[in-house]
Amino acid sequence: MKPQLSLVCLAAAATALAACGSKEDSGSGSTSAAPPVTTVAAQPTTATTSLVLAVEEPGRKAGIDARVKAEVDGRTDGLTGSPLAATGARASLQSPTGWTSTKGDVTVVASSDKKAQLAATGFGTEGAEAKLAAAATAMGLTACEWNGQEHLTIGKNNLSGGGADGKCMRGATPVQTAYVASLGEGLLVVGAWEAGGDSASIFGSMRSITKAAGSGGAGGLGPCCAALHQNGKNAPPDQQAMYAQAAAICDGLKNSPQAAVAIASIRAALRSAKMPADCK
């Protein structure tokens, strides 16, 4: 029986030692595992600085004053000066009083101090933008840049057209520019002014654009349509269908303000057939 008693005593001693060790671990200087750490999420701070974004409007370039839409669209208060007609155009405008004129394929008028200029020319099926380079050259301008074209209603006749603002160089001098184009009448007007130049007169001239007397709707396509019908009667058999198609297009667009578009469509329909003189 003695060996069994010894085993019982040893088990009791082991239990007592374990209990004692547990109490020591709870005291200061304990080497037991640290209690679990509670993680506190960082609180967001409120930003004190603001970010300002400069958003550039589509079609607009840096350094170009946006004026032509506000100055011309839907306004009928054009200035009264000297009549100015452009070669090949079916509309005219008023040149500011006292400005000097230089005539040519592109007519240029300039203020007495030469700080403002106005150019006018006609255009056909090639479109107004194709004549911008010629107008700029006539005014002595280089390195021109333009914003995207905007739709405009021009002058007291409410002519349908477009326009854009731009910037160029005249020698070493930077100049602001703008153009308007009366589409149905085939008239392009370009203005340029340097700092202190008379831009008010330029836009006043643009607002004075009127349809030429007797031009009729769509630039007077009536004679063109009649010529197409007549030529079709006398044309060779292989061209009669071309003239018939072109005449039908002309009749359909006769009252349209888009004369340049009408002429281009007629020319395309004629293909190899001759364009009547009344349609050019």
Backbone hydrogen bonds in HBPLUS format (Angstrom, degrees):
<---DONOR---> <-ACCEPTOR-->    atom                        ^
c    i                          cat <-CA-CA->   ^        H-A-AA   ^      H-
h    n   atom  resd res      DA  || num        DHA   H-A  angle D-A-AA Bond
n    s   type  num  typ     dist DA aas  dist angle  dist       angle   num
A0005-LEU N   A0001-MET O   3.31 MM   4  6.57 150.5  2.40 144.8 152.7     1
A0005-LEU N   A0002-LYS O   3.08 MM   3  5.11 118.3  2.48  97.4 112.7     2
A0006-SER N   A0002-LYS O   3.10 MM   4  6.43 150.1  2.19 153.2 161.1     3
A0007-LEU N   A0003-PRO O   3.23 MM   4  6.55 156.6  2.29 151.0 156.2     4
A0008-VAL N   A0004-GLN O   3.21 MM   4  6.49 152.3  2.29 143.8 151.0     5
A0009-CYS N   A0005-LEU O   3.02 MM   4  6.32 153.6  2.09 145.6 152.7     6
A0010-LEU N   A0006-SER O   2.93 MM   4  6.23 157.2  1.98 151.4 157.4     7
A0011-ALA N   A0007-LEU O   3.07 MM   4  6.27 157.9  2.12 145.7 151.2     8
A0012-ALA N   A0008-VAL O   3.09 MM   4  6.30 156.1  2.14 146.6 152.8     9
A0013-ALA N   A0009-CYS O   2.95 MM   4  6.20 154.1  2.01 147.6 154.7    10
A0014-ALA N   A0010-LEU O   3.02 MM   4  6.27 158.3  2.06 149.5 154.6    11
A0015-THR N   A0011-ALA O   3.12 MM   4  6.35 154.9  2.18 144.3 150.7    12
A0016-ALA N   A0012-ALA O   3.07 MM   4  6.31 152.0  2.15 145.1 152.4    13
A0017-LEU N   A0013-ALA O   2.98 MM   4  6.28 158.0  2.03 151.8 157.3    14
A0018-ALA N   A0014-ALA O   3.10 MM   4  6.32 161.1  2.13 149.0 153.5    15
A0019-ALA N   A0015-THR O   3.14 MM   4  6.35 155.5  2.20 143.9 150.3    16
A0020-CYS N   A0016-ALA O   3.02 MM   4  6.26 152.8  2.10 146.2 153.8    17
A0021-GLY N   A0017-LEU O   2.93 MM   4  6.23 159.9  1.97 153.4 158.4    18
A0022-SER N   A0018-ALA O   3.09 MM   4  6.29 147.6  2.20 141.6 149.9    19
A0023-LYS N   A0019-ALA O   3.29 MM   4  6.59 147.9  2.40 141.6 148.8    20
A0023-LYS N   A0020-CYS O   3.10 MM   3  5.25 121.3  2.46  97.3 111.4    21
A0024-GLU N   A0020-CYS O   3.12 MM   4  6.52 151.6  2.21 149.2 156.9    22
A0025-ASP N   A0021-GLY O   3.08 MM   4  6.31 152.5  2.16 146.1 152.9    23
A0026-SER N   A0023-LYS O   3.20 MM   3  5.38 136.2  2.40  97.7 109.1    24
A0027-GLY N   A0024-GLU O   3.08 MM   3  5.40 161.0  2.12 111.0 117.0    25
A0060-ARG N   A0057-GLU O   3.12 MM   3  5.63 157.6  2.17 140.1 138.8    26
A0148-GLY N   A0059-GLY O   2.80 MM  89  4.58 150.4  1.89 127.9 136.5    27
A0071-GLU N   A0067-ARG O   2.93 MM   4  5.98 156.1  1.99 160.6 168.1    28
A0072-VAL N   A0068-VAL O   3.02 MM   4  5.83 147.3  2.13 146.3 151.2    29
A0073-ASP N   A0069-LYS O   3.13 MM   4  5.33 141.1  2.29 129.1 140.5    30
A0075-ARG N   A0072-VAL O   3.11 MM   3  5.55 172.4  2.11 134.1 133.9    31
A0074-GLY N   A0153-THR O   2.81 MM  79  5.11 163.5  1.84 141.7 147.3    32
A0079-LEU N   A0204-GLY O   3.12 MM 125  4.99 157.6  2.17 108.9 115.4    33
A0082-SER N   A0095-SER O   2.88 MM  13  4.95 160.8  1.92 141.8 146.7    34
A0095-SER N   A0082-SER O   2.61 MM  13  4.95 176.3  1.61 152.7 151.4    35
A0084-LEU N   A0093-LEU O   2.71 MM   9  5.30 149.9  1.80 169.9 164.0    36
A0093-LEU N   A0084-LEU O   3.05 MM   9  5.30 163.5  2.08 146.8 152.0    37
A0089-ALA N   A0086-ALA O   3.14 MM   3  5.54 168.2  2.15 132.6 133.4    38
A0090-ARG N   A0185-GLU O   2.79 MM  95  4.63 173.6  1.79 150.6 151.5    39
A0212-ALA N   A0090-ARG O   2.89 MM 122  5.24 173.5  1.90 125.0 124.3    40
A0092-SER N   A0210-THR O   2.94 MM 118  5.65 154.6  2.01 159.1 166.3    41
A0210-THR N   A0092-SER O   2.91 MM 118  5.65 158.6  1.96 157.2 163.8    42
A0099-TRP N   A0096-PRO O   3.26 MM   3  5.86 163.2  2.29 136.0 136.1    43
A0100-THR N   A0110-ALA O   2.98 MM  10  5.43 140.2  2.15 158.4 153.9    44
A0110-ALA N   A0100-THR O   2.87 MM  10  5.43 147.3  1.98 146.0 156.6    45
A0102-THR N   A0108-VAL O   2.70 MM   6  5.18 152.4  1.77 156.9 166.4    46
A0108-VAL N   A0102-THR O   2.90 MM   6  5.18 166.4  1.92 151.0 152.4    47
A0107-THR N   A0120-ALA O   2.99 MM  13  5.33 152.1  2.07 165.8 157.9    48
A0120-ALA N   A0107-THR O   2.86 MM  13  5.33 151.5  1.95 148.9 158.5    49
A0109-VAL N   A0118-LEU O   2.80 MM   9  5.24 161.9  1.83 156.5 162.8    50
A0118-LEU N   A0109-VAL O   2.81 MM   9  5.24 151.0  1.89 158.3 162.6    51
A0111-SER N   A0116-ALA O   3.01 MM   5  5.52 163.4  2.04 154.0 156.6    52
A0114-LYS N   A0111-SER O   2.99 MM   3  5.10 158.4  2.04 108.5 115.2    53
A0194-GLU N   A0115-LYS O   3.01 MM  79  5.55 156.4  2.06 153.1 160.3    54
A0117-GLN N   A0192-ALA O   2.83 MM  75  5.26 156.7  1.89 157.4 162.7    55
A0192-ALA N   A0117-GLN O   3.00 MM  75  5.26 157.0  2.06 143.9 144.7    56
A0119-ALA N   A0190-VAL O   2.74 MM  71  5.06 161.5  1.78 153.9 160.0    57
A0190-VAL N   A0119-ALA O   2.80 MM  71  5.06 159.5  1.84 145.3 152.5    58
A0121-THR N   A0188-LEU O   2.98 MM  67  5.40 154.4  2.05 152.5 159.7    59
A0188-LEU N   A0121-THR O   2.86 MM  67  5.40 168.5  1.87 174.1 176.2    60
A0123-PHE N   A0186-GLY O   2.93 MM  63  4.99 142.5  2.07 127.4 132.9    61
A0127-GLY N   A0124-GLY O   3.18 MM   3  5.90 163.6  2.21 119.2 123.5    62
A0131-LYS N   A0128-ALA O   2.89 MM   3  5.48 152.9  1.97 115.9 124.3    63
A0132-LEU N   A0129-GLU O   3.30 MM   3  5.20 159.3  2.34  99.1 105.3    64
A0135-ALA N   A0131-LYS O   3.05 MM   4  6.33 159.9  2.09 154.3 159.9    65
A0136-ALA N   A0132-LEU O   2.88 MM   4  6.10 160.3  1.91 153.3 158.9    66
A0137-THR N   A0133-ALA O   2.95 MM   4  6.14 160.2  1.99 149.1 154.3    67
A0138-ALA N   A0134-ALA O   3.03 MM   4  6.23 157.9  2.08 145.4 151.2    68
A0139-MET N   A0135-ALA O   3.18 MM   4  6.41 135.7  2.39 139.6 150.6    69
A0139-MET N   A0136-ALA O   3.12 MM   3  5.16 131.4  2.37  96.1 109.1    70
A0141-LEU N   A0136-ALA O   2.86 MM   5  5.02 169.8  1.87 150.3 146.9    71
A0140-GLY N   A0137-THR O   3.00 MM   3  5.01 158.6  2.05 104.4 111.1    72
A0142-THR N   A0169-MET O   2.81 MM  27  5.20 151.8  1.89 149.6 158.6    73
A0169-MET N   A0142-THR O   2.84 MM  27  5.20 151.9  1.92 151.7 155.7    74
A0145-GLU N   A0167-LYS O   2.85 MM  22  5.49 151.5  1.94 158.4 168.0    75
A0167-LYS N   A0145-GLU O   2.95 MM  22  5.49 149.8  2.04 149.1 156.5    76
A0147-ASN N   A0165-ASP O   2.84 MM  18  5.62 170.9  1.85 170.1 169.3    77
A0150-GLU N   A0163-GLY O   2.74 MM  13  5.39 164.1  1.76 158.8 163.3    78
A0163-GLY N   A0150-GLU O   2.91 MM  13  5.39 138.4  2.09 143.7 156.4    79
A0152-LEU N   A0161-GLY O   2.83 MM   9  5.09 171.4  1.84 127.7 127.2    80
A0161-GLY N   A0152-LEU O   2.94 MM   9  5.09 147.7  2.04 165.3 159.2    81
A0154-ILE N   A0159-LEU O   2.80 MM   5  4.89 166.9  1.82 143.8 146.1    82
A0159-LEU N   A0154-ILE O   2.89 MM   5  4.89 149.8  1.98 152.4 142.6    83
A0158-ASN N   A0155-GLY O   3.07 MM   3  5.45 161.0  2.10 113.0 117.4    84
A0183-LEU N   A0160-SER O   3.20 MM  23  6.35 138.2  2.38 139.4 151.3    85
A0162-GLY N   A0181-ALA O   3.04 MM  19  5.36 148.3  2.15 141.1 150.6    86
A0181-ALA N   A0162-GLY O   2.78 MM  19  5.36 150.1  1.87 161.1 162.1    87
A0164-ALA N   A0179-TYR O   3.08 MM  15  5.63 145.0  2.21 140.2 149.1    88
A0179-TYR N   A0164-ALA O   2.94 MM  15  5.63 154.1  2.01 158.1 166.3    89
A0166-GLY N   A0177-THR O   2.86 MM  11  4.78 154.2  1.93 132.6 126.3    90
A0177-THR N   A0166-GLY O   2.93 MM  11  4.78 163.2  1.96 127.5 122.8    91
A0168-CYS N   A0175-VAL O   2.99 MM   7  5.41 162.5  2.02 151.1 156.2    92
A0175-VAL N   A0168-CYS O   3.00 MM   7  5.41 168.4  2.02 141.1 141.0    93
A0170-ARG N   A0173-THR O   2.79 MM   3  5.17 166.0  1.81 152.9 157.5    94
A0173-THR N   A0170-ARG O   3.08 MM   3  5.17 162.6  2.12 121.3 122.0    95
A0176-GLN N   A0193-TRP O   2.94 MM  17  5.50 156.5  1.99 159.6 152.3    96
A0193-TRP N   A0176-GLN O   2.92 MM  17  5.50 158.9  1.97 156.2 162.6    97
A0178-ALA N   A0191-GLY O   3.02 MM  13  5.34 145.3  2.15 145.6 147.3    98
A0191-GLY N   A0178-ALA O   2.78 MM  13  5.34 171.9  1.79 167.9 170.6    99
A0180-VAL N   A0189-VAL O   2.93 MM   9  5.44 153.9  1.99 152.7 161.4   100
A0189-VAL N   A0180-VAL O   2.94 MM   9  5.44 168.8  1.95 167.2 169.5   101
A0182-SER N   A0187-LEU O   2.85 MM   5  5.17 149.5  1.94 150.4 157.6   102
A0186-GLY N   A0182-SER O   2.89 MM   4  5.84 112.7  2.36 144.4 161.0   103
A0187-LEU N   A0182-SER O   3.23 MM   5  5.17 159.3  2.28 138.6 142.8   104
A0186-GLY N   A0183-LEU O   3.29 MM   3  5.19 153.6  2.36  98.7 106.4   105
A0197-GLY N   A0194-GLU O   2.81 MM   3  5.27 154.8  1.87 145.3 144.1   106
A0199-SER N   A0197-GLY O   2.95 MM   2  5.81 130.8  2.20 109.3  94.5   107
A0203-PHE N   A0199-SER O   3.09 MM   4  6.43 165.0  2.12 159.3 160.0   108
A0204-GLY N   A0200-ALA O   2.93 MM   4  6.08 146.5  2.05 140.5 151.0   109
A0205-SER N   A0201-SER O   2.93 MM   4  6.10 148.7  2.03 143.6 150.2   110
A0206-MET N   A0202-ILE O   3.08 MM   4  6.45 155.7  2.15 145.4 152.2   111
A0207-ARG N   A0203-PHE O   3.00 MM   4  6.23 150.9  2.09 144.8 151.9   112
A0208-SER N   A0205-SER O   2.96 MM   3  5.05 146.0  2.08 100.9 111.7   113
A0209-ILE N   A0206-MET O   3.41 MM   3  5.75 169.8  2.42 111.4 113.0   114
A0215-SER N   A0212-ALA O   3.13 MM   3  5.60 153.7  2.20 138.5 135.7   115
A0220-GLY N   A0217-GLY O   3.07 MM   3  5.74 143.3  2.21 117.7 126.4   116
A0225-CYS N   A0221-LEU O   2.91 MM   4  6.19 162.7  1.94 162.9 167.0   117
A0226-ALA N   A0222-GLY O   3.04 MM   4  6.30 162.6  2.07 156.9 161.6   118
A0227-ALA N   A0223-PRO O   2.99 MM   4  6.13 155.7  2.05 144.4 150.9   119
A0228-LEU N   A0224-CYS O   2.99 MM   4  6.26 151.5  2.07 149.2 156.8   120
A0229-HIS N   A0225-CYS O   3.10 MM   4  6.40 159.7  2.15 151.0 155.3   121
A0230-GLN N   A0226-ALA O   3.03 MM   4  6.26 160.7  2.07 149.0 154.3   122
A0231-ASN N   A0227-ALA O   2.83 MM   4  5.95 167.0  1.85 151.5 155.4   123
A0232-GLY N   A0228-LEU O   3.00 MM   4  6.05 146.8  2.11 140.2 149.1   124
A0233-LYS N   A0230-GLN O   3.11 MM   3  5.39 131.9  2.36 101.7 113.6   125
A0234-ASN N   A0231-ASN O   3.19 MM   3  5.30 126.0  2.50  97.4 110.4   126
A0235-ALA N   A0231-ASN O   2.89 MM   4  5.81 113.3  2.35 144.5 161.2   127
A0239-GLN N   A0236-PRO O   2.89 MM   3  5.47 162.6  1.92 123.8 129.8   128
A0242-MET N   A0239-GLN O   3.09 MM   3  5.22 122.1  2.44  98.9 113.4   129
A0243-TYR N   A0239-GLN O   3.10 MM   4  6.48 162.0  2.13 158.0 161.8   130
A0244-ALA N   A0240-GLN O   2.95 MM   4  6.15 156.4  2.01 147.4 154.5   131
A0245-GLN N   A0241-ALA O   3.02 MM   4  6.18 156.2  2.08 143.0 148.5   132
A0246-ALA N   A0242-MET O   2.93 MM   4  6.16 164.6  1.96 152.9 157.4   133
A0247-ALA N   A0243-TYR O   2.82 MM   4  5.93 158.9  1.86 149.9 155.6   134
A0248-ALA N   A0244-ALA O   3.04 MM   4  6.20 152.8  2.12 141.3 148.4   135
A0249-ILE N   A0245-GLN O   3.04 MM   4  6.33 154.4  2.10 147.9 154.5   136
A0250-CYS N   A0246-ALA O   2.94 MM   4  6.18 158.9  1.99 147.9 153.9   137
A0251-ASP N   A0247-ALA O   2.89 MM   4  6.12 160.7  1.93 150.3 155.1   138
A0252-GLY N   A0248-ALA O   3.07 MM   4  6.22 151.6  2.15 141.1 148.6   139
A0253-LEU N   A0249-ILE O   3.02 MM   4  6.23 138.9  2.19 145.9 156.8   140
A0253-LEU N   A0250-CYS O   3.22 MM   3  5.21 128.8  2.50  95.0 107.9   141
A0254-LYS N   A0250-CYS O   2.93 MM   4  5.68 106.6  2.48 144.4 159.4   142
A0256-SER N   A0253-LEU O   3.00 MM   3  5.02 164.1  2.02 109.6 113.7   143
A0262-ALA N   A0258-GLN O   3.06 MM   4  6.33 154.9  2.12 148.4 155.9   144
A0263-ILE N   A0259-ALA O   2.92 MM   4  6.21 163.2  1.95 158.8 161.7   145
A0264-ALA N   A0260-ALA O   3.10 MM   4  6.27 158.5  2.15 143.3 149.2   146
A0265-SER N   A0261-VAL O   3.00 MM   4  6.24 153.5  2.07 147.4 154.3   147
A0266-ILE N   A0262-ALA O   2.93 MM   4  6.20 155.9  1.99 151.1 158.0   148
A0267-ARG N   A0263-ILE O   2.90 MM   4  6.11 162.1  1.93 152.3 156.9   149
A0268-ALA N   A0264-ALA O   3.04 MM   4  6.24 155.6  2.10 142.8 149.2   150
A0269-ALA N   A0265-SER O   3.04 MM   4  6.27 151.9  2.13 144.3 151.4   151
A0270-LEU N   A0266-ILE O   3.05 MM   4  6.31 146.1  2.17 148.6 157.4   152
A0271-ARG N   A0267-ARG O   3.31 MM   4  6.54 142.4  2.46 144.2 152.4   153
A0273-ALA N   A0270-LEU O   2.85 MM   3  5.08 164.0  1.88 138.5 134.0   154
A0279-CYS N   A0276-PRO O   3.03 MM   3  5.48 161.9  2.06 114.3 120.2   155
A0280-LYS N   A0277-ALA O   3.30 MM   3  5.53 169.1  2.32 110.6 113.8   156
